Amino acid sequence: MTDSRLLTTGELSERVEAIFRKAGFNAAQAGAVTRVIVAGERDACKSHGIYRIEGALRTVKAGKVRPDAEPEVPPQNASAIVKVNAKGGFANPAFELGLPLLVERARTYGLAALVINDCTHFSALWPEVEAVTEQGLAALVMCPSYSAVAPTGGNKPLLGTNPFGFGWPRRGKPPYVFDFATSVAARGEIELHRRAGKPLPEGWAIDADGRPTTDPSAALAGAMLPFGGHKGSAIGTMIELLAGIMIGDLTSPEALEALGTTTLAPAHGELVLAFSPEKFAAGRSGDPFARAEILFETIVGQGARLPSQRRFAARAKSQAEGVALSAAEVAQLDRLLALGVDAVD
């Protein structure tokens, strides 16, 4: 990177958290959101790194998320379903609060679900996925968004980008993890194309009149398309049902109506499922983790790449050398720290 500066993850965390504290975030909100942003930058996921700070501040300035929220676990029966109320704050501190209970229940029952209600979704799902796999559990994580994706055959935004993540724990190795939007690309990728003045690949989006477009601005005013045609459209609809309607929270159309814009972070709910491979495989021959390694080795042996391998390689490099930021990115961090929410429209 030209004219770049290297920061340790600790140094970057201090800078990012200071920005949020200056903007009125309490310790729980600032710490959890910072951890996700720094993880994205560390893993070379630029669309989910410090680029997201402005969006968080803009959402706070618009009064659409509570930066001082303290998530809580409401009274509930001991069951496989753990519920956390984010109290109008970001999803990340609510997830961190519920994670120990989720892990405990999954180890007890074999599977458990964490329901996060009344939250504002922030950034990627793989941090949640990896937090579960670190406990030796498999994970499925999903949430709606706001209407930005036309269903296959449709011509207007209806579904959200509806991200979907999965993780499988591996002994002594990074987990098997994938995390992707059910749209062709994440909305942040289209915004990065717009900022860079680059056209979109064909098949990513349609304009406001339902016509195919490669213009990022026209795409943001129109609709993205689901990946894989009807398959992605069906999975996106499934996420609306499971992580919206089933948990008693907002669907993507409802989230857009409540928010009134696609320029802010969306408020809705999130569903996290955790599975104990040992519990599910109990009484059957073979170690599920050893059997999974055979599958992974066979995939790699054919010359294929496991998902997240490039991200894990970038993580190792960042941990050894530091996180590289351009001079413009460092200047932007300084500006955000100096101005707080006044730095954004």
C-alpha positions in Angstrom: 0.0 0.0 0.0 1.5 3.4 -1.0 2.4 5.8 1.8 0.9 3.4 4.4 1.3 3.3 8.1 1.4 0.2 10.2 -0.6 0.0 13.5 -0.9 -2.9 15.9 -4.4 -4.1 16.4 -4.1 -2.7 19.9 -3.2 0.8 18.6 -6.0 0.7 16.0 -8.5 -0.5 18.7 -7.5 2.5 20.9 -8.1 4.9 18.0 -11.4 3.5 16.9 -12.8 3.1 20.5 -11.8 6.7 21.3 -13.8 7.9 18.3 -16.9 6.1 19.5 -16.4 7.3 23.1 -16.1 10.9 21.8 -19.4 10.3 19.9 -21.2 9.4 23.1 -21.0 5.6 23.0 -20.9 3.9 26.4 -18.2 1.3 27.2 -20.3 -1.7 26.1 -21.3 -0.3 22.8 -17.9 1.3 21.9 -15.9 -1.8 22.9 -18.0 -4.4 21.0 -18.4 -2.3 17.8 -14.7 -1.5 17.9 -13.7 -5.2 18.1 -15.7 -6.0 15.0 -14.3 -3.0 13.0 -10.7 -3.8 14.0 -11.2 -7.5 13.1 -12.4 -6.5 9.7 -9.5 -4.2 9.0 -7.0 -6.8 10.5 -8.4 -9.5 8.1 -8.2 -7.2 5.1 -12.0 -7.0 4.8 -12.0 -3.3 3.9 -15.8 -3.1 3.3 -16.3 -4.1 7.0 -13.4 -2.3 8.6 -12.9 1.4 9.5 -15.0 2.3 6.5 -18.0 1.4 8.7 -17.2 4.0 11.4 -18.9 6.8 9.5 -22.1 4.7 9.0 -22.3 4.0 12.8 -21.8 7.7 13.6 -24.4 8.7 11.0 -26.9 6.3 12.5 -26.3 7.6 15.9 -26.6 11.2 14.7 -30.0 10.4 13.1 -31.2 9.1 16.4 -31.8 5.6 15.0 -29.6 3.7 17.4 -28.8 4.2 21.1 -25.1 4.6 21.7 -25.7 4.3 25.5 -27.8 1.2 25.4 -27.2 -1.6 28.0 -28.4 -4.9 26.6 -30.2 -7.2 29.0 -31.2 -10.8 29.3 -34.9 -10.7 30.3 -36.4 -13.3 32.7 -36.8 -16.6 30.8 -37.0 -20.3 31.4 -33.9 -22.4 31.1 -34.3 -23.9 27.6 -32.5 -24.1 24.4 -33.6 -20.6 23.5 -31.7 -17.7 24.9 -33.1 -14.2 24.4 -31.2 -10.9 24.7 -32.8 -7.5 24.3 -30.3 -5.1 22.7 -32.5 -2.2 24.0 -32.1 -0.3 20.8 -28.3 -0.5 20.6 -26.0 -2.3 18.3 -26.2 -6.1 18.0 -22.6 -6.7 19.0 -22.7 -6.0 22.7 -26.0 -8.0 22.9 -24.3 -10.9 21.3 -21.3 -10.7 23.7 -23.8 -10.7 26.6 -25.7 -13.7 25.4 -22.7 -15.8 24.1 -21.9 -17.5 27.5 -25.5 -18.6 27.9 -25.7 -19.8 24.3 -22.6 -21.9 24.8 -23.8 -23.4 28.1 -27.2 -24.4 26.7 -25.6 -25.8 23.5 -23.3 -28.0 25.5 -26.3 -29.1 27.7 -28.9 -29.7 25.0 -26.7 -30.3 21.9 -28.1 -27.3 20.2 -29.3 -23.8 21.3 -30.5 -20.6 19.8 -29.6 -17.0 20.7 -32.3 -14.5 19.7 -31.2 -10.9 19.7 -34.2 -8.5 19.5 -34.4 -4.7 19.0 -30.8 -4.3 17.7 -29.1 -2.4 15.0 -27.1 -4.8 12.9 -23.4 -3.8 12.4 -20.9 -5.1 9.9 -20.2 -8.8 9.2 -21.4 -12.0 10.8 -18.2 -14.0 10.8 -17.0 -12.4 14.2 -20.1 -14.0 15.8 -19.5 -17.2 14.0 -15.9 -17.4 15.1 -16.8 -16.6 18.7 -19.0 -19.7 18.7 -16.5 -22.0 17.0 -13.8 -20.9 19.5 -16.0 -22.7 22.0 -15.9 -26.0 20.0 -19.4 -25.5 18.6 -20.7 -25.3 15.1 -22.7 -22.1 14.3 -25.3 -20.7 11.9 -25.9 -17.0 12.1 -28.4 -14.9 10.1 -30.3 -11.6 10.1 -32.5 -9.6 7.7 -31.4 -6.1 6.6 -33.6 -3.5 4.9 -35.2 -3.8 1.5 -32.4 -3.5 -1.1 -32.7 -6.7 -3.1 -35.3 -7.5 -5.7 -36.5 -11.1 -5.6 -35.8 -13.1 -8.7 -38.3 -12.0 -11.3 -39.1 -8.8 -9.4 -38.1 -5.3 -10.3 -38.2 -3.4 -6.9 -36.3 -3.8 -3.6 -38.0 -6.1 -1.2 -35.6 -8.5 0.5 -32.6 -7.4 2.5 -29.0 -8.4 1.7 -29.7 -10.9 4.4 -26.3 -12.2 5.4 -25.8 -15.8 6.3 -22.8 -17.3 8.2 -21.7 -20.8 9.1 -18.7 -22.1 11.1 -17.2 -25.5 12.0 -14.6 -25.7 14.7 -11.2 -27.3 13.9 -8.6 -28.5 16.4 -5.4 -26.5 16.1 -6.5 -24.7 12.9 -8.7 -21.8 12.0 -12.3 -22.8 11.7 -14.1 -23.5 8.5 -16.1 -20.3 8.1 -18.2 -18.7 5.4 -20.2 -15.5 5.6 -21.9 -14.0 2.7 -24.8 -11.8 1.7 -27.6 -13.5 -0.1 -27.4 -10.7 -2.6 -24.8 -11.0 -5.4 -22.6 -8.6 -3.3 -22.8 -6.8 0.0 -24.1 -3.3 -0.2 -20.8 -2.0 1.1 -19.1 -3.4 -1.9 -21.3 -1.3 -4.2 -20.6 1.8 -2.1 -16.9 1.1 -2.4 -17.2 0.9 -6.2 -19.1 4.2 -6.2 -16.4 5.9 -4.1 -13.7 4.5 -6.3 -15.5 5.5 -9.5 -15.5 1.9 -10.7 -18.4 0.2 -12.6 -20.1 -2.8 -11.2 -19.8 -6.2 -12.8 -22.8 -7.1 -14.9 -25.5 -9.0 -13.1 -25.1 -7.3 -9.7 -28.0 -4.8 -9.9 -30.9 -3.1 -11.6 -31.7 0.6 -11.7 -34.9 2.3 -10.3 -36.7 1.3 -13.5 -35.8 -2.3 -13.2 -33.2 -2.3 -15.9 -29.7 -3.9 -15.5 -27.0 -1.4 -14.6 -23.3 -1.3 -13.9 -23.5 2.2 -12.4 -23.0 2.0 -8.6 -25.1 5.2 -8.0 -28.0 3.8 -10.1 -27.7 0.5 -8.4 -27.9 2.2 -4.9 -31.1 4.0 -6.2 -32.5 0.8 -7.6 -32.0 -2.7 -6.3 -29.3 -5.4 -6.0 -29.9 -8.9 -7.2 -29.8 -12.2 -5.3 -26.9 -14.5 -5.8 -27.7 -17.6 -7.8 -31.0 -16.3 -9.1 -34.0 -18.1 -7.6 -31.8 -20.0 -5.1 -30.4 -16.9 -3.5 -33.9 -15.4 -3.5 -35.3 -18.4 -1.7 -32.5 -18.3 1.0 -33.1 -14.6 1.4 -36.8 -15.2 2.0 -36.0 -18.0 4.5 -33.9 -15.6 6.5 -36.8 -13.1 6.6 -38.9 -15.9 8.0 -36.5 -17.3 10.6 -34.6 -14.2 11.7 -37.4 -11.8 11.3 -40.9 -13.2 11.6 -40.1 -16.2 13.8 -38.2 -14.2 16.4 -40.9 -11.5 16.5 -38.7 -8.8 15.0 -38.7 -6.7 11.8 -38.5 -8.0 8.3 -36.4 -6.1 5.8 -39.5 -4.1 4.4 -40.5 -3.2 7.9 -37.0 -2.2 8.8 -36.8 0.1 5.8 -40.1 1.6 6.7 -39.0 2.3 10.2 -35.6 3.7 9.1 -36.8 5.7 6.1 -33.5 5.4 4.3 -30.8 3.0 3.2 -28.0 5.3 4.2 -28.1 4.2 7.9 -27.5 0.9 9.7 -30.7 -1.2 9.8 -32.6 -2.1 13.0 -34.1 -5.6 13.3 -33.1 -8.8 15.0 -30.6 -11.6 14.7 -30.6 -15.4 15.1 -27.6 -17.4 16.2 -27.7 -21.2 16.3 -25.0 -23.3 18.0 -24.5 -27.0 17.7 -22.4 -29.5 19.7 -20.9 -32.0 17.2 -20.1 -34.3 20.1 -23.7 -34.4 21.3 -25.1 -35.0 17.8 -22.6 -37.7 17.0 -22.8 -39.5 20.4 -23.3 -43.2 20.0 -22.1 -43.3 16.5 -18.6 -44.4 15.4 -15.9 -41.9 14.5 -14.8 -38.6 15.8 -16.9 -35.8 14.0 -13.9 -33.5 14.1 -11.5 -36.0 12.6 -14.1 -37.0 9.9 -14.5 -33.3 9.1 -10.8 -33.0 8.6 -10.9 -35.8 6.0 -13.5 -33.8 4.1 -11.5 -30.5 4.2 -8.3 -32.3 3.2 -10.0 -33.8 0.2 -11.4 -30.4 -0.9 -7.9 -28.8 -0.6 -6.4 -31.9 -2.2 -8.3 -31.2 -5.4 -6.8 -27.8 -5.6 -9.9 -26.0 -4.2 -9.7 -23.3 -1.5 -11.6 -23.4 1.8 -13.6 -20.2 2.5 -11.9 -17.5 4.6 -8.4 -18.9 3.9 -7.3 -15.5 2.4 -8.8 -13.7 5.4 -6.9 -15.9 7.8 -3.7 -15.4 5.8 -4.3 -11.6 6.0 -4.9 -11.9 9.8 -1.6 -13.7 10.3 0.2 -11.0 8.3 -1.5 -8.2 10.3 -0.6 -9.9 13.6 3.0 -10.3 12.5 3.5 -6.9 10.8 0.7 -4.7 11.9 -2.4 -3.4 10.1 -1.6 -1.2 7.1 -3.6 2.0 6.7 -3.1 4.6 4.0 -2.3 8.2 5.0 -5.8 9.2 3.9 -7.3 6.6 6.2 -5.2 7.7 9.2 -6.2 11.3 8.5 -9.8 10.3 8.4 -9.5 8.6 11.8 -8.0 11.8 13.2 -10.8 13.8 11.7 -13.5 11.5 13.2 -11.8 11.7 16.6 -11.7 15.5 16.5 -15.2 16.1 15.3 -17.2 13.0 16.5 -20.7 12.9 15.1 -20.2 16.3 13.6 -17.9 14.7 11.1 -20.8 13.1 9.3 -23.9 14.5 7.5 
